[in-house]
């Protein structure tokens, strides 16, 4: 079975700071990788996903993530955060060919203006 | 992507009662899922619901406690039975949509349940 580990439960940044949220997974086979975001009072939204090809994937709102297979990692990055990025971020994985998602515990990002 | 809605958005219930949560998608989808997000925790899959077959439950979840219906390709219900305060959680439904040959899961807004 897969498992997903997100390193930080809470992150506090000032506006314009750079962001990197860590995500590691454990699974021996081929995986699909996702980052979801949940803004305050809103429902879970897909931020970006990796299925195959270029390991650097770009998502909405300036976010990107890099899949490093040798490290079983899929870290989320943004060069300059905004106050509106305050949200909870979830990394998720499923085994290729299966639909069931396994989620990390989430990282709460607070961006101060 | 398709639009997905849930009813109710929130409820406060008494111990020992049951609540049925409805999930509606505005297009036909094969696979639907029900998740639970307990306070301060991540999302945990309860079951997978395919139309025309019984739901498949994950370890730790049973049909008697969380009966699921999937009468057609756009609708599903989850019932939380004989509730206790430990069932206080956000319950989310989701569906799979294939876009350009890849499957992506989309989530409903959630139902926030508080059991007293």
Interface residues (C-beta under 8 A of the other chain):
Chain A: X32 X34 X36 X42 X43 X44 X45 X46 X49 X51 X90 X99 X100 X101 X103 X104 X105 X106
Chain B: X31 X33 X41 X42 X43 X44 X45 X48 X92 X96 X102 X103 X104 X105 X106 X107 X108 X109 X110
